[in-house]
Amino acid sequence: MMQYAPVADRDPLPMLLNRWLCLLLTCFLAGTAQGERIDVAVASNFMAPIKELSREFERDSGHNVRLSFGSSGKFYAQIRHGAPFLVFFSADQAKPQALESAGLTVPGSRFTYAIGTLVLWSAKPGFLTNGQERLASGEFNRLALANPRLAPYGVAAIEVLESLKLTAATRPKWVQGENISQTYQFVSTGNADIGFVALSQLQADSSFRDSNGLKASGSSWKVPQTLHRPIRQDAVLLKRGEYSPAARALLEFIRSEKAGAIIVRQGYLLP
């Protein structure tokens, strides 16, 4: 007759190993279900669109996106000094190209995700019935624009003033924001009567609209594209994100038809 050892006499080690393996597998599956968290640097002008885009991406993918906002110039410097970003959404092409030349990006990952639109805006209703005439008249306390050394929208604003031959006349009234968000704040608080901001910043406030379909708590002039070079905004996968499935998936999503519809609705053109 076959005899069995009492349960108490069995070696407990295999049972403990099985339990640990089950626990480790459970933890792994839980981590997989939660997805990966990625740090993304985003130019301030793209704040409203990327918030909506990241919500859609998180819902569809299960990954988590941690966004940081600021001027493209500051992000460029931070990335050069080892900032832990995996993806960079710049407000221009020059800075992603420079990072590419420095070997800090994944080759072939850079692309134009949006083309920005510049708007001259005032928080005062009716103040900009004719934006070009207002600029030429000099009848305003301050003109806000983003620092052109840091922010591509500031570069575009300078190009507009140069095209209109108003650079010297308006310079004494300039107040420069570190980025386009600070520029917007200068105008919204009344510290500047007028300022060059991004169309998407006005589109984000949907409480009411002016005659141009923009923010109706003031007045605006949509700057003709012929007065400045196109504001082509590039995104790039940084070296730190080379082996991140979530970072690659985010950039793939940004190029999708679904993301493109959101970008256009938020006040941008597609390339």
Beta strands, then each sheet from edge to edge (+ up, - down):
strand 1: 37-43
strand 2: 64-70
strand 3: 87-89
strand 4: 111-116
strand 5: 118-122
strand 6: 143-146
strand 7: 174-177
strand 8: 194-198
strand 9: 219-222
strand 10: 231-237
sheet 1: 2+ 1+ 3+ 10- 4+
sheet 2: 7+ 6+ 8+ 5- 9+
end
